[in-house]
Amino acid sequence: MTYEQATNYLFTRLPMFSRIGAAAYKKDLTNTLRLCEYLGNPQTKFKSIHIAGTNGKGSTSHMLAAVLQTAGFKTGLYTSPHLRDFRERFRVNGEMIDKDFVVDFVERIQPAIDEIEPSFFEITVAMAFEYFVREGVDIAVIETGLGGRLDSTNVIVPEVSVITNIGWDHMNLLGDTLSAIAYEKAGIIKAEVPVIIGETAEETKQVFEQVAAEKNAPLVFADTQRYVAEWKYDHHQLMLQVATSGTDVRNSYQLDLPGYYQTKNCITVLEVIYHLQKAGYKITEEQVQQALRQVKKLTGLHGRWEVIHANPVVVLDVGHNEDGIKQITAQIELSDYQHLHIVIGLVKDKEIEKVLTLLPKEATYYFTRAQIPRALPENELAARAHAVGLKGHSYVDVNTAVKEAMHRADKKDMVLVCGSVFVVGEVEI
C-alpha cells in the first residue's frame, strides 16, 4: 500500500464529517475506546492538554504547542481539520507525521475498521495517539473535533483541560442554547484535573462551575486573572501588554498571529502556562515570549488572518461561524485599505443568514464553494447574500474567484478569503 492508497482508503472508506456532515458524527465513545483497546490503549501512555471551544481552540492549541516545544519538551499536536495536507493533523515539534507511519497504521488497523466501522475522525484520533506514543512525546496538545463530551478525543485524562469560549455553532448536534453547548464542551472536564475557561460569559459560567464542582476539578476563568492593558496592530503583527489582575505585573508579547481576536487566546494560553509552571513544568517567561513571536514557523499554523500577498493585500481567515465572522469584521475595521473584496463560501449546515448579515455591505463579493458535498452551491449563496444587501457575482471554484478578485483589486485594496476552512484550504496562490 502506498501513502496515496492509504489516505484514499481513509477518505473514501470512512464517514467523514467535512464531506457529509452530521451523518459522520458518532454520538458516543465506544468506537474510539475499541480502537484504542485494539492498539493497546495508547491514550494512557502520554501526558496531554485537552482543548475545546467554539472558536480559538486551533490557535490556542498551536500557541501552547509552540511554547512547550520552545521550552524543550518534545511536543505532540493533534488538530483538525487540515487545510491542504492530511498530515497537518499530526505533528511532533512542528513536523508532520511520517508518510510511512500512516501507511503502516492503516494496514494494521484495517481488520479493526472492518469490524468496528469507525468514522474518519475516530481513526485519526487513534492514529494520533499511537504516533505520539511511538515518538515518545513529553506532552501532547489535543484539540477536540466537535463538542467535547462525546468527542472522540475525550478518552484522555489530561494535565489540564481548556475551554476557550462558547458560541453558536453545530447547534443541530450540540444544542440550541449556549448553556446546552457549554454542557457538551464541559464534558472534557475530568475528576480533579484543573480546567481553564478562556472567556467568562453569564449564560455559561454556571454550567462550568456546576460540572467542575461535580468533578472536584479546580476551575479558573482566564480573563479574570489577566487582561490586555495595551495593544497595537502594526505590519501584520500584534503587540500586547498583558497585566496580571490585582498586581503591578505587566509583560509584553509580540504575536505573529495578527488577528485582534488572538488577544483572547493569548490570555488563555498564559493562564495554562501558569498552571503548568505550578505543576512543575520548567517554562520561562523568555521562552513564552520567544514562542509567541513565531507560532506559525514552529507549528505550521495557517489561515488565521494570514497575509499571503501584497499589493493588493490578500488575507486568508478560516473564521466561519457567527462569532468567527464577528471577529473577522472587527479585524477588517482595524485594517487599512482602499476597497474591500471578499471571497466567501459557506457550508450548508451553518447559520447562513446570521453570518451574511454580519458582513460589510460596502465590499464587493465573490461567492464560491469548496469542492465538498457539504458546500452551499455558489448560486444559492449569492441569492441569499443579495437578499441581505451584499453585492457580487458567483464563481464555480475558489481559485477562479480569488483570481478575479485580485484582477479587479487596486494595489491599495484588500482581498479577504473566508467562510469555511475548506475554502481557505483550496487557495493556491
C-alpha positions in Angstrom: 0.0 0.0 0.0 1.3 3.5 -0.9 0.7 6.6 1.1 -1.8 7.8 -1.6 -3.6 4.5 -1.4 -3.7 4.7 2.4 -5.1 8.2 2.5 -7.6 7.5 -0.3 -8.8 4.5 1.7 -9.4 6.7 4.8 -11.1 9.4 2.8 -13.4 7.1 0.8 -14.0 4.1 3.1 -14.9 6.0 6.3 -17.7 8.5 7.1 -16.1 12.0 7.1 -17.8 15.0 8.7 -16.2 17.5 6.4 -17.7 15.7 3.4 -21.2 14.6 4.6 -21.8 16.5 7.9 -23.8 15.2 10.8 -24.2 11.7 9.5 -20.5 11.1 10.2 -20.8 12.2 13.9 -20.8 9.3 16.3 -22.6 10.2 19.5 -20.6 8.0 21.9 -17.0 7.0 22.6 -17.5 3.2 22.0 -15.7 3.1 18.7 -12.8 5.1 19.9 -12.4 3.0 23.0 -12.5 -0.2 21.0 -9.9 1.2 18.5 -7.6 2.2 21.4 -8.0 -1.2 23.0 -7.0 -2.8 19.7 -3.9 -0.7 19.8 -3.0 -1.4 23.4 -4.6 1.8 24.8 -2.1 4.4 23.7 -4.2 7.2 25.2 -2.9 6.2 28.6 0.8 6.3 27.7 1.5 10.1 27.2 0.7 13.3 29.0 -1.7 15.8 27.4 -3.5 19.1 27.4 -7.1 18.9 26.1 -8.6 21.9 24.3 -12.3 22.5 23.4 -14.3 25.6 22.5 -16.4 27.1 19.7 -13.7 29.4 18.4 -10.0 29.8 19.0 -9.2 26.3 20.0 -6.9 25.8 17.0 -4.9 29.0 17.6 -4.7 28.2 21.3 -3.5 24.7 20.6 -0.8 25.8 18.3 0.3 28.6 20.6 0.6 26.2 23.5 2.5 23.7 21.4 4.9 26.4 20.3 5.6 27.4 23.9 6.1 23.8 25.1 8.5 22.9 22.3 10.4 26.2 22.8 10.8 25.2 26.5 12.4 21.9 25.4 9.5 19.5 25.7 9.0 17.0 22.8 5.5 18.1 21.9 2.8 16.4 20.0 0.0 18.4 18.4 -3.3 16.9 17.1 -5.7 19.3 15.4 -8.5 19.2 12.8 -9.4 19.7 10.0 -6.4 20.0 7.8 -6.1 22.8 5.2 -4.1 21.1 2.4 -2.3 18.0 3.7 -3.8 15.2 5.7 -0.6 15.0 7.7 -1.1 18.6 9.1 -3.4 17.0 11.8 -0.5 15.2 13.5 2.7 17.0 14.4 5.6 16.4 16.7 7.7 19.5 17.4 6.1 21.1 14.4 7.0 18.3 12.0 4.2 16.4 10.2 3.6 12.7 10.7 5.7 10.3 8.6 4.0 9.0 5.5 5.4 5.6 6.3 3.7 5.6 9.7 0.4 6.5 8.0 0.7 3.5 5.6 1.8 1.1 8.4 -1.0 2.3 10.7 -3.7 1.9 8.0 -2.5 -1.5 7.1 -2.5 -2.6 10.8 -5.9 -1.1 11.6 -7.9 -2.5 8.7 -9.2 -5.6 10.5 -10.5 -3.3 13.3 -12.0 -0.9 10.7 -13.9 -3.8 9.1 -15.1 -5.0 12.5 -15.9 -1.7 14.2 -16.8 0.6 11.3 -15.5 3.8 12.8 -15.7 7.3 11.4 -12.8 9.0 9.7 -12.3 11.2 12.7 -12.2 8.3 15.1 -9.5 6.6 13.1 -7.4 9.8 13.0 -7.7 10.2 16.8 -6.4 6.6 17.3 -3.6 7.3 14.8 -2.5 10.4 16.6 -2.4 8.7 20.0 -0.4 5.8 18.5 2.0 8.1 16.8 2.6 10.2 19.9 3.5 7.0 21.9 5.8 5.8 19.2 7.6 9.2 19.1 7.9 9.3 22.9 6.4 12.8 23.3 6.8 14.5 26.7 3.3 16.0 26.3 0.7 16.4 23.5 -1.8 19.1 22.9 -5.1 17.6 21.8 -7.8 19.7 20.1 -11.3 18.3 20.2 -13.1 18.0 16.8 -16.7 18.8 17.7 -18.2 19.4 21.1 -16.4 17.7 23.9 -18.4 15.2 26.0 -18.9 12.8 23.1 -15.8 13.9 21.0 -13.5 11.0 20.1 -10.6 12.7 21.8 -12.4 12.6 25.1 -10.8 9.3 26.2 -7.7 11.0 27.6 -7.0 12.3 31.2 -5.0 15.5 30.6 -2.8 17.6 32.8 -5.2 20.4 32.3 -8.5 20.9 30.4 -9.1 24.1 28.4 -12.3 25.5 27.0 -11.6 28.7 25.0 -15.2 30.0 24.7 -18.8 29.2 23.9 -20.6 30.4 20.8 -23.2 29.5 18.2 -22.0 26.5 16.0 -23.2 23.0 15.3 -26.4 23.6 17.1 -28.0 20.6 15.3 -25.6 18.4 17.2 -24.7 20.3 20.4 -27.9 22.0 21.4 -29.8 25.2 20.7 -28.9 27.3 23.7 -25.4 28.5 24.8 -25.8 26.6 28.1 -26.5 23.4 26.3 -23.5 23.9 24.0 -21.4 24.7 27.1 -22.5 21.5 28.8 -21.3 19.5 25.8 -17.9 21.3 25.8 -17.7 20.9 29.6 -17.7 17.1 29.0 -13.9 17.3 28.7 -13.6 18.3 32.4 -12.1 15.3 34.3 -12.1 14.5 38.0 -9.6 16.6 39.9 -8.0 17.9 36.7 -7.7 21.7 36.6 -9.9 23.4 34.0 -9.3 26.8 32.4 -12.1 28.7 30.7 -10.9 31.4 28.3 -13.8 33.7 28.3 -16.4 34.4 31.0 -20.0 34.6 29.9 -23.1 35.0 32.1 -25.1 32.3 30.2 -22.4 29.6 30.5 -20.5 30.4 33.7 -22.9 28.4 35.9 -22.6 25.4 33.7 -18.8 25.2 34.1 -19.0 25.9 37.8 -21.5 23.1 38.3 -19.7 20.5 36.2 -16.3 21.4 37.8 -17.8 21.1 41.3 -19.3 17.7 40.5 -15.8 16.5 39.3 -13.9 18.3 42.0 -11.9 20.0 39.3 -10.2 23.3 40.1 -11.8 25.9 37.9 -10.3 29.2 36.6 -11.7 31.8 34.2 -8.6 33.1 32.4 -10.0 36.6 31.7 -10.4 37.2 35.4 -6.7 36.5 36.0 -5.2 38.6 33.3 -6.2 41.3 30.8 -4.7 43.2 27.8 -3.7 46.6 29.1 -2.4 47.9 25.8 -2.2 46.6 22.3 -1.0 47.7 18.9 -1.6 46.2 15.4 1.3 47.1 13.1 2.7 45.5 9.9 0.6 42.3 10.4 2.0 41.8 13.9 0.1 42.1 17.2 1.9 43.7 20.2 0.4 43.2 23.6 1.0 44.4 27.1 -0.7 41.8 29.4 -1.4 42.8 33.1 -1.9 40.3 35.9 -5.1 41.2 37.8 -4.6 42.7 41.2 -0.8 43.2 40.7 1.6 45.6 39.1 3.0 42.8 36.9 2.9 43.5 33.1 4.5 41.5 30.4 5.0 42.3 26.7 4.3 39.9 23.8 4.6 40.1 20.1 2.4 37.7 18.2 2.9 36.5 14.6 -0.8 35.7 14.6 -2.1 39.2 14.0 -5.8 38.9 14.3 -7.1 41.0 17.2 -9.1 38.0 18.4 -5.8 36.4 19.3 -5.7 38.7 22.4 -8.3 36.5 24.0 -6.4 33.3 23.0 -3.2 34.7 24.4 -4.8 35.3 27.8 -6.0 31.7 27.8 -2.5 30.4 26.8 -0.8 32.4 29.5 -3.1 31.0 32.2 -2.5 27.4 31.0 1.3 28.0 31.1 1.0 29.4 34.6 -0.8 26.2 35.7 1.8 24.0 34.0 4.6 26.0 35.8 2.8 25.4 39.1 2.7 21.7 38.3 6.5 21.6 37.9 6.9 22.3 34.1 10.0 24.4 33.6 8.9 27.2 31.3 10.5 30.6 31.4 8.9 34.0 30.5 11.5 34.4 27.9 10.6 31.1 26.3 6.9 32.1 26.2 7.8 35.4 24.5 10.1 33.7 22.0 7.5 31.1 21.1 4.6 33.6 20.6 6.7 35.6 18.1 7.0 32.5 15.8 4.0 30.3 16.3 3.5 29.8 12.5 7.1 28.8 12.0 7.2 26.5 14.9 3.9 24.7 14.4 2.8 25.2 10.8 -0.4 27.1 11.6 -2.1 28.8 8.7 -5.3 30.5 7.9 -5.6 32.9 10.9 -5.7 36.4 9.4 -2.8 35.1 7.2 -1.4 37.6 4.7 -0.3 35.7 1.6 0.1 38.5 -0.9 0.9 42.2 -1.0 -0.4 44.9 -3.4 -3.2 44.1 -3.2 -3.1 42.6 0.3 -4.7 39.1 0.2 -5.7 37.7 3.6 -6.9 34.2 4.5 -9.1 33.5 7.6 -10.8 30.3 8.5 -13.5 32.0 10.6 -16.8 30.5 9.6 -19.5 30.7 12.3 -21.3 33.7 13.8 -18.7 34.5 16.4 -15.8 33.9 13.9 -17.3 36.3 11.4 -17.8 38.9 14.1 -14.1 38.6 14.9 -13.2 39.0 11.2 -15.3 42.1 10.8 -13.7 43.6 13.9 -10.3 42.9 12.2 -11.4 44.5 9.0 -12.2 47.7 10.9 -8.5 47.7 12.1 -7.1 47.3 8.6 -6.0 49.9 6.1 -7.3 49.5 2.5 -8.9 51.5 -0.3 -11.7 49.0 -1.2 -12.6 45.5 0.2 -13.1 42.4 -1.9 -14.4 39.3 -0.1 -14.2 35.8 -1.5 -16.6 33.7 0.5 -18.0 30.2 0.6 -20.1 28.5 3.3 -21.3 25.0 4.2 -25.0 24.1 4.2 -25.2 23.4 8.0 -24.2 26.9 9.2 -26.5 29.8 10.2 -26.2 31.3 6.7 -28.4 34.4 7.1 -26.8 35.2 10.5 -23.3 35.1 9.0 -24.2 37.1 5.9 -25.9 39.9 7.9 -22.7 40.5 9.8 -20.6 41.1 6.7 -19.9 44.7 5.5 -22.3 45.8 2.7 -19.8 48.1 1.1 -17.5 45.3 0.0 -17.5 43.6 -3.4 -18.3 39.9 -3.1 -17.1 36.8 -5.0 -19.4 33.9 -4.0 -17.9 30.5 -4.4 -17.8 27.0 -2.9 -15.3 24.4 -1.7 -15.2 21.1 -3.5 -17.0 19.1 -0.8 -20.6 17.8 -0.8 -21.4 20.0 2.3 -20.7 23.2 0.5 -23.6 25.5 -0.2 -23.9 26.0 -4.0 -22.4 29.3 -5.1 -25.5 30.5 -6.9 -27.7 29.8 -3.8 -25.2 31.6 -1.6 -25.2 34.6 -4.0 -29.0 34.7 -3.9 -29.2 34.6 -0.1 -26.5 37.2 0.1 -28.2 39.6 -2.3 -31.3 39.3 -0.2 -29.5 40.9 2.7 -27.8 43.6 0.6 -24.5 42.1 -0.3 -23.4 42.7 -3.9 -21.3 40.5 -6.1 -21.1 37.5 -8.5 -20.8 33.8 -8.1 -17.8 31.6 -9.3 -17.7 27.8 -9.7 -14.5 27.3 -7.7 -12.4 29.1 -5.1 -9.3 29.9 -7.2 -11.4 31.3 -10.1 -13.0 33.7 -7.5 -9.7 34.6 -5.9 -8.0 35.3 -9.3 -11.0 37.5 -10.3 -10.9 39.4 -7.0 -7.1 40.0 -7.4 -7.6 41.1 -11.1 -10.3 43.6 -10.1 -8.5 44.9 -7.0 -6.4 48.0 -6.9 -2.9 47.8 -5.3 -4.2 49.5 -2.2 -7.3 47.3 -1.9 -7.7 44.2 0.3 -8.9 40.7 -0.7 -10.2 38.6 2.1 -10.9 34.9 1.7 -13.2 33.4 4.4 -16.3 31.5 5.3 -15.0 28.0 5.5 -11.8 26.1 6.4 -12.3 24.2 3.2 -12.5 27.4 1.1 -9.2 28.6 2.6 -7.6 25.2 2.1 -8.2 25.3 -1.6 -6.5 28.7 -2.2 -3.5 28.1 -4.5 -1.6 31.4 -4.7 
